[in-house]
Amino acid sequence: MVLKEATILVIDDDVDVLTALRLLLKPLVREVVIEKNPSNIGSQIEQKKFDIIILDMNFNGLVNTGNEGIFWLNKIKEKKPGTDVILITAYADIDLAIRALKEGASDFLVKPWKNEKIINTITTLLQSKKSKDSKNNVTQPGTNTIIGESDAIKDVFLKLKKVAPTDANVLILGENGTGKDLIARALHDNSNRKDKPFVKVDVGALTSSLFESELFGYKKGAFTDAKEDRVGRFEAANGGTLFLDEIGNITLGQQVRLLTVLQNRLVTPLGSNEAISIDIRLICATNIEPQVLADEQKFRKDLIYRINTVDIMMPPLRDRGTDITLLAKHFINIYADKYNKSTFSLDSGFISKLKKHDFPGNVRELQYVLERAVIMTDGNVLKPEDLVFSSIERQTTKTSAVTMNLDSIEKNAILTVLEKNKGNVSKSAKELGITRAALYRRLDKYEL
């Protein structure tokens, strides 16, 4: 696990401490939850899985023995034995530190802490956990698995296998919901940098004022709200992989700044005159069409060449044939487990309805549709009526010139003629101008 994926709980009765740790960690991790009352620890760890808990050792006590921290540490270990707990205290004592570690604490820090020290401690614990899970072959099924056997996705897998072990910059193209972020993660996890940070930034969502401070960092006093030094995403990803999502949405001015950093491999935080050397593997993604990126009025060609040593095109779900069935079964199993439902069987009409839908929202739409079906179904058989497609996505027409291709044209034509002839293969083949055998081959191809 890397820092960006971590969920952290901080427990301290000092509001200033909670605020300081939340501000420090929030930009670096997935989620930071703060809790002032240690009595709520039980409910917090039952409601959510925390990768690391930062726990104060003294709560409103007149005697600073650390006994309260040890007490709550034991409670956490009793309920969630695998959770890493970092104990913090304002009263440094070697004996207390040794006692805390013997009781099961993962580390012991003294207030006031150094930001770099606490980040390094958390990172080390996460990397240790990842290494341990790898050695024990622990695999957790989840929604982030890349699944498929279609020719379209096999082409992606082939490129992944060749490109991942290199340091080549990669540009991932594809519609929204096709899984570009999964490919970025797979590139990192199968690279020589897999044990180093993987840092994702949605650059398309950054305003002009935030672009430089988020990517390159800043020094204390660089601007009004710069209360302390802040490490930028480039520096945070040093040695590892930096994933810039929605790269096609940044302005020409931002493109120039980014190009300079990539050419020189140096970043200068705001408010500093000292350049910092960086070593990153760059992965970018966009849903913008390649021809739009080729327009120099919108995107600099020199930047495209810099970020696009290799490009990977993620196919839309409608072009992935049998993958729809594979993905459907995968997601149904995940959500059945998540919502404590029994194993589902799939009615033939359910599968047929799935195949007829063109999924303009791609895998993401499929995932949400199936989650809803699992939640709303009372029995253990999923039927066509359990599938409710998004009214927002339905506004995308099936005949859109942008999304149409030969396979989808052929598939839609066959479906239309079969429905017209009420499933009569002979009549449909004659109307389509092909033999019965040819029509059967196409029915098999599209799983109709």
C-alpha positions as CSV (number, residue, x, y, z in Angstrom):
1,M,0.0,0.0,0.0
2,V,1.2,3.5,-0.7
3,L,0.5,6.7,1.2
4,K,-2.1,8.0,-1.2
5,E,-4.3,5.0,-0.6
6,A,-4.2,5.1,3.2
7,T,-7.0,5.8,5.6
8,I,-5.8,7.3,8.9
9,L,-7.6,7.9,12.2
10,V,-6.1,10.5,14.6
11,I,-7.3,10.5,18.3
12,D,-6.3,13.3,20.5
13,D,-8.1,15.6,23.0
14,D,-6.2,18.6,21.8
15,V,-8.0,20.3,18.9
16,D,-4.8,22.0,17.7
17,V,-3.1,18.6,17.4
18,L,-6.0,17.2,15.4
19,T,-6.1,20.2,13.1
20,A,-2.4,20.2,12.5
21,L,-2.3,16.4,11.6
22,R,-5.4,16.7,9.4
23,L,-3.9,19.6,7.4
24,L,-0.5,17.7,7.2
25,L,-1.9,14.4,6.0
26,K,-5.1,15.3,4.1
27,P,-3.3,16.1,0.8
28,L,-1.1,13.0,1.0
29,V,-3.6,10.2,1.9
30,R,-7.0,9.0,0.9
31,E,-8.8,10.0,4.1
32,V,-8.0,11.4,7.5
33,V,-10.6,11.0,10.3
34,I,-10.1,13.0,13.5
35,E,-11.6,12.0,16.9
36,K,-11.4,14.0,20.1
37,N,-13.1,11.5,22.4
38,P,-11.2,8.2,22.9
39,S,-14.5,6.6,24.0
40,N,-15.6,6.7,20.4
41,I,-12.7,4.6,19.2
42,G,-14.7,1.4,19.2
43,S,-17.5,2.8,17.0
44,Q,-14.9,4.4,14.7
45,I,-13.0,1.2,14.0
46,E,-16.2,-0.8,13.5
47,Q,-17.5,1.6,10.9
48,K,-14.4,2.0,8.9
49,K,-11.1,0.1,8.2
50,F,-8.1,2.2,9.1
51,D,-4.7,1.4,7.9
52,I,-3.0,3.5,10.6
53,I,-4.2,4.9,13.9
54,I,-2.4,7.8,15.5
55,L,-3.2,7.8,19.2
56,D,-2.4,10.2,22.0
57,M,-1.2,8.7,25.3
58,N,-2.8,11.1,27.7
59,F,-6.4,12.3,27.8
60,N,-7.2,15.1,30.3
61,G,-5.3,13.3,33.0
62,L,-3.5,15.1,35.8
63,V,-0.8,12.4,35.8
64,N,1.0,11.9,32.5
65,T,1.8,8.2,32.9
66,G,0.7,7.2,29.4
67,N,-1.7,4.6,31.0
68,E,-4.7,5.9,29.1
69,G,-2.9,5.5,25.7
70,I,-1.9,1.9,26.6
71,F,-5.4,1.2,27.7
72,W,-6.9,2.3,24.3
73,L,-4.1,0.7,22.4
74,N,-5.1,-2.7,23.9
75,K,-8.7,-2.0,23.1
76,I,-7.8,-1.4,19.4
77,K,-5.6,-4.5,19.3
78,E,-8.4,-6.6,20.8
79,K,-10.9,-5.5,18.1
80,K,-8.5,-4.9,15.1
81,P,-5.3,-6.8,15.8
82,G,-3.7,-6.1,12.4
83,T,-4.0,-2.3,12.6
84,D,-0.8,-0.3,13.0
85,V,-1.0,2.2,15.9
86,I,1.4,5.1,16.3
87,L,1.4,6.5,19.9
88,I,2.3,10.1,20.5
89,T,3.0,12.0,23.7
90,A,4.4,15.3,24.8
91,Y,6.4,13.5,27.6
92,A,9.5,11.7,26.2
93,D,10.4,8.7,28.3
94,I,12.5,5.7,27.1
95,D,10.7,3.3,29.5
96,L,7.3,4.5,28.3
97,A,8.4,4.0,24.7
98,I,9.6,0.5,25.3
99,R,6.4,-0.4,27.2
100,A,4.3,1.0,24.3
101,L,6.1,-1.1,21.7
102,K,5.8,-4.2,23.9
103,E,2.1,-3.6,24.1
104,G,1.8,-3.7,20.3
105,A,2.4,-0.1,19.2
106,S,4.0,0.1,15.8
107,D,5.9,3.2,16.7
108,F,6.3,6.0,19.3
109,L,6.6,9.7,18.5
110,V,7.1,12.7,20.8
111,K,5.4,16.1,20.5
112,P,6.2,18.4,19.0
113,W,6.9,16.2,16.0
114,K,8.7,17.0,12.8
115,N,6.4,16.7,9.8
116,E,8.9,14.8,7.8
117,K,9.4,12.3,10.6
118,I,5.7,11.5,10.9
119,I,5.2,11.1,7.2
120,N,8.3,8.9,6.9
121,T,7.0,6.7,9.8
122,I,3.6,6.3,8.2
123,T,5.1,5.5,4.8
124,T,7.5,2.9,6.3
125,L,4.6,1.2,8.1
126,L,2.5,1.1,4.9
127,Q,5.4,-0.3,2.8
128,S,6.1,-2.9,5.5
129,K,2.4,-4.0,5.4
130,K,2.5,-4.2,1.6
131,S,5.6,-6.3,1.7
132,K,4.1,-8.7,4.3
133,D,0.9,-9.1,2.4
134,S,2.9,-9.9,-0.8
135,K,5.0,-12.6,1.0
136,N,1.8,-14.2,2.4
137,N,0.1,-14.1,-1.0
138,V,-2.8,-12.2,0.4
139,T,-5.1,-11.1,-2.3
140,Q,-8.3,-9.2,-1.7
141,P,-10.9,-9.3,-4.5
142,G,-12.1,-5.8,-5.3
143,T,-13.5,-3.5,-7.9
144,N,-10.1,-2.5,-9.1
145,T,-9.3,-5.7,-11.0
146,I,-8.7,-5.5,-14.7
147,I,-10.8,-8.3,-16.2
148,G,-11.3,-9.4,-19.8
149,E,-10.6,-11.9,-22.5
150,S,-11.7,-9.9,-25.6
151,D,-9.3,-9.1,-28.4
152,A,-9.6,-5.4,-27.6
153,I,-8.5,-5.8,-24.0
154,K,-5.8,-8.4,-24.9
155,D,-4.2,-5.7,-27.0
156,V,-4.0,-3.6,-23.8
157,F,-2.6,-6.4,-21.8
158,L,0.1,-7.0,-24.4
159,K,1.2,-3.3,-24.3
160,L,1.1,-3.4,-20.5
161,K,3.4,-6.4,-20.4
162,K,5.9,-4.7,-22.7
163,V,5.8,-1.1,-21.3
164,A,5.4,-1.6,-17.6
165,P,9.0,-2.7,-16.8
166,T,10.4,0.3,-18.6
167,D,10.5,4.0,-17.5
168,A,8.8,5.1,-20.7
169,N,6.2,7.9,-20.3
170,V,2.7,6.6,-21.1
171,L,-0.4,8.4,-22.3
172,I,-3.6,6.5,-21.7
173,L,-6.5,7.4,-23.9
174,G,-10.1,6.5,-23.7
175,E,-13.7,7.5,-22.9
176,N,-14.8,8.2,-19.3
177,G,-15.4,5.0,-17.3
178,T,-13.1,2.7,-19.3
179,G,-10.6,2.2,-16.5
180,K,-7.7,4.4,-17.4
181,D,-6.8,4.8,-13.7
182,L,-6.6,1.0,-13.4
183,I,-4.1,0.8,-16.3
184,A,-2.0,3.6,-14.7
185,R,-1.9,1.6,-11.4
186,A,-1.1,-1.6,-13.2
187,L,1.8,0.1,-15.0
188,H,3.2,1.2,-11.7
189,D,2.6,-2.1,-9.9
190,N,4.4,-4.1,-12.6
191,S,7.4,-1.7,-12.9
192,N,10.7,-1.5,-11.1
193,R,9.3,1.4,-9.1
194,K,6.5,-0.7,-7.6
195,D,7.8,-0.3,-4.0
196,K,8.0,3.5,-4.4
197,P,5.2,6.1,-4.3
198,F,2.3,6.2,-6.7
199,V,0.9,9.7,-6.7
200,K,-2.3,10.6,-8.6
201,V,-3.3,14.2,-9.4
202,D,-6.5,15.2,-11.2
203,V,-4.8,18.1,-13.0
204,G,-7.9,19.0,-14.9
205,A,-9.6,20.0,-11.6
206,L,-6.8,22.3,-10.5
207,T,-7.4,26.0,-10.8
208,S,-4.6,28.2,-12.2
209,S,-3.8,29.4,-8.7
210,L,-3.5,25.9,-7.3
211,F,-1.7,24.3,-10.2
212,E,1.8,25.2,-9.3
213,S,1.4,25.0,-5.5
214,E,-0.1,21.5,-5.8
215,L,2.4,20.1,-8.3
216,F,5.6,21.9,-7.2
217,G,5.0,22.7,-3.6
218,Y,5.7,25.9,-1.7
219,K,7.7,27.4,1.2
220,K,6.3,28.9,4.3
221,G,5.3,32.5,3.6
222,A,5.2,32.1,-0.2
223,F,1.6,33.5,-0.1
224,T,-0.9,34.6,2.5
225,D,-2.1,31.1,3.5
226,A,1.3,29.4,3.3
227,K,1.6,28.7,7.1
228,E,4.3,26.0,6.6
229,D,6.3,24.3,3.9
230,R,4.4,22.0,1.6
231,V,5.8,19.2,-0.5
232,G,4.5,19.2,-4.1
233,R,3.2,16.1,-5.9
234,F,6.3,15.9,-8.1
235,E,8.5,15.7,-5.0
236,A,6.1,13.4,-3.2
237,A,6.4,11.0,-6.2
238,N,10.2,11.1,-6.3
239,G,11.6,7.7,-7.1
240,G,8.1,6.4,-8.1
241,T,5.3,7.2,-10.5
242,L,3.3,10.4,-11.0
243,F,-0.1,9.9,-12.6
244,L,-1.6,13.1,-14.1
245,D,-5.2,12.4,-14.9
246,E,-7.3,14.6,-17.3
247,I,-4.1,16.1,-18.7
248,G,-6.0,17.3,-21.8
249,N,-7.9,19.9,-19.7
250,I,-4.9,22.0,-18.6
251,T,-4.4,25.5,-20.1
252,L,-1.6,26.4,-22.5
253,G,0.1,28.4,-19.7
254,Q,0.0,25.3,-17.4
255,Q,1.4,23.2,-20.3
256,V,4.4,25.5,-20.6
257,R,5.2,25.2,-16.9
258,L,4.8,21.4,-17.0
259,L,6.9,21.0,-20.1
260,T,9.8,23.0,-18.4
261,V,9.8,20.7,-15.4
262,L,9.7,17.5,-17.5
263,Q,12.5,18.7,-19.7
264,N,14.8,19.8,-16.8
265,R,13.7,17.2,-14.2
266,L,13.8,20.0,-11.7
267,V,11.0,21.6,-9.6
268,T,11.3,24.9,-7.8
269,P,8.7,25.3,-5.0
270,L,6.8,28.6,-4.8
271,G,8.8,31.1,-2.6
272,S,12.1,29.3,-3.1
273,N,15.1,29.9,-5.3
274,E,16.4,26.4,-4.9
275,A,15.5,23.8,-7.6
276,I,14.9,20.2,-6.5
277,S,16.0,17.3,-8.7
278,I,13.2,14.8,-9.3
279,D,13.2,11.2,-10.6
280,I,9.7,10.1,-11.7
281,R,8.0,7.9,-14.2
282,L,5.2,9.9,-15.8
283,I,1.8,8.5,-16.7
284,C,-0.9,10.7,-18.1
285,A,-4.5,10.1,-19.1
286,T,-7.3,11.9,-20.9
287,N,-10.7,11.3,-22.5
288,I,-10.1,13.8,-25.2
289,E,-9.9,12.5,-28.7
290,P,-6.4,12.2,-30.2
291,Q,-7.3,14.6,-33.1
292,V,-8.2,17.3,-30.5
293,L,-4.8,16.8,-28.8
294,A,-3.1,17.3,-32.1
295,D,-4.6,20.8,-32.4
296,E,-1.8,23.2,-31.4
297,Q,-4.4,25.8,-30.5
298,K,-5.4,23.6,-27.6
299,F,-2.4,21.4,-26.8
300,R,1.4,21.9,-27.4
301,K,2.9,19.3,-29.6
302,D,6.2,19.4,-27.8
303,L,4.4,18.4,-24.6
304,I,2.5,15.7,-26.4
305,Y,5.8,14.2,-27.6
306,R,7.2,14.5,-24.1
307,I,4.4,12.6,-22.3
308,N,3.5,10.2,-25.1
309,T,6.5,7.8,-25.5
310,V,3.9,5.1,-25.7
311,D,0.1,5.4,-25.8
312,I,-2.5,2.9,-24.6
313,M,-6.0,3.2,-25.9
314,M,-8.6,1.8,-23.5
315,P,-11.5,0.3,-25.6
316,P,-15.1,1.3,-24.7
317,L,-17.1,-1.5,-23.1
318,R,-19.4,-1.9,-26.2
319,D,-16.3,-3.0,-28.2
320,R,-15.3,-5.7,-25.6
321,G,-17.9,-8.5,-26.5
322,T,-17.8,-11.3,-23.9
323,D,-16.1,-9.1,-21.4
324,I,-19.5,-7.7,-20.4
325,T,-20.6,-11.0,-19.0
326,L,-17.3,-11.6,-17.2
327,L,-17.3,-8.2,-15.6
328,A,-21.0,-8.5,-14.7
329,K,-20.3,-11.8,-12.8
330,H,-17.3,-10.2,-11.1
331,F,-19.1,-7.1,-9.9
332,I,-22.2,-9.1,-8.8
333,N,-20.0,-11.4,-6.6
334,I,-18.3,-8.3,-5.1
335,Y,-21.5,-6.5,-4.2
336,A,-23.2,-9.7,-3.0
337,D,-20.4,-10.1,-0.5
338,K,-20.4,-6.4,0.4
339,Y,-24.1,-6.3,1.2
340,N,-24.2,-9.7,2.8
341,K,-26.4,-11.3,0.1
342,S,-26.5,-14.9,-0.9
343,T,-24.9,-16.0,-4.2
344,F,-26.9,-14.9,-7.2
345,S,-27.8,-16.8,-10.4
346,L,-28.5,-14.8,-13.5
347,D,-31.6,-15.2,-15.6
348,S,-30.9,-15.5,-19.4
349,G,-33.0,-12.4,-19.9
350,F,-30.8,-10.5,-17.5
351,I,-27.7,-11.3,-19.5
352,S,-29.5,-10.6,-22.8
353,K,-30.6,-7.2,-21.6
354,L,-27.0,-6.4,-20.5
355,K,-25.6,-7.3,-23.9
356,K,-28.2,-5.2,-25.8
357,H,-27.2,-2.0,-23.8
358,D,-24.3,-0.1,-25.4
359,F,-23.0,1.3,-22.0
360,P,-22.1,4.9,-22.9
361,G,-20.8,5.1,-19.3
362,N,-18.6,2.1,-19.9
363,V,-17.4,-0.1,-17.1
364,R,-18.2,2.5,-14.5
365,E,-21.8,2.5,-15.6
366,L,-21.9,-1.3,-15.6
367,Q,-20.5,-1.3,-12.1
368,Y,-23.1,1.1,-10.7
369,V,-26.0,-0.6,-12.5
370,L,-25.1,-4.0,-11.0
371,E,-24.6,-2.6,-7.5
372,R,-28.1,-1.2,-7.7
373,A,-29.5,-4.5,-8.9
374,V,-27.8,-6.4,-6.1
375,I,-29.1,-3.9,-3.4
376,M,-32.7,-3.8,-4.7
377,T,-33.3,-7.5,-5.5
378,D,-35.1,-9.5,-2.9
379,G,-34.5,-13.0,-4.3
380,N,-31.3,-14.8,-5.4
381,V,-32.1,-14.7,-9.1
382,L,-31.3,-11.5,-11.1
383,K,-33.9,-10.8,-13.8
384,P,-34.2,-8.3,-16.6
385,E,-36.4,-6.0,-14.5
386,D,-33.6,-5.7,-12.0
387,L,-31.6,-3.8,-14.5
388,V,-32.3,-0.1,-14.5
389,F,-30.0,2.0,-16.7
390,S,-29.2,5.6,-15.9
391,S,-31.4,8.2,-17.6
392,I,-28.4,10.5,-17.8
393,E,-26.4,7.9,-19.8
394,R,-29.4,7.1,-22.0
395,Q,-29.3,10.6,-23.4
396,T,-26.2,9.4,-25.4
397,T,-27.6,8.1,-28.7
398,K,-26.6,4.7,-30.0
399,T,-26.0,6.1,-33.4
400,S,-23.6,8.8,-32.4
401,A,-21.0,9.3,-35.1
402,V,-18.3,9.6,-32.4
403,T,-19.0,6.2,-30.7
404,M,-20.2,4.1,-33.7
405,N,-18.0,1.4,-35.2
406,L,-18.4,-1.5,-37.6
407,D,-19.0,-4.1,-34.9
408,S,-21.6,-2.1,-33.1
409,I,-23.4,-1.3,-36.5
410,E,-23.5,-5.0,-37.4
411,K,-24.6,-6.0,-33.9
412,N,-27.4,-3.5,-33.8
413,A,-28.6,-4.4,-37.3
414,I,-28.8,-8.1,-36.4
415,L,-30.7,-7.3,-33.2
416,T,-33.2,-5.1,-35.1
417,V,-33.8,-7.8,-37.8
418,L,-34.2,-10.6,-35.2
419,E,-36.7,-8.6,-33.2
420,K,-38.6,-7.8,-36.4
421,N,-38.8,-11.5,-37.4
422,K,-39.5,-12.6,-33.8
423,G,-36.2,-14.6,-33.5
424,N,-36.6,-16.5,-36.8
425,V,-33.1,-17.1,-37.9
426,S,-33.9,-18.2,-41.5
427,K,-36.0,-15.1,-42.2
428,S,-33.4,-12.8,-40.5
429,A,-30.5,-14.3,-42.5
430,K,-32.4,-13.8,-45.7
431,E,-33.2,-10.2,-44.9
432,L,-29.6,-9.5,-43.9
433,G,-28.4,-11.1,-47.1
434,I,-26.2,-13.7,-45.5
435,T,-26.5,-17.5,-44.9
436,R,-27.9,-19.1,-41.8
437,A,-24.4,-20.4,-40.9
438,A,-23.0,-16.9,-41.2
439,L,-25.7,-15.5,-39.0
440,Y,-25.1,-18.1,-36.4
441,R,-21.4,-17.2,-36.4
442,R,-22.3,-13.6,-35.7
443,L,-24.8,-14.5,-33.0
444,D,-22.0,-16.5,-31.3
445,K,-19.5,-13.6,-31.8
446,Y,-21.8,-11.1,-30.1
447,E,-23.2,-13.6,-27.6
448,L,-26.8,-12.9,-28.8
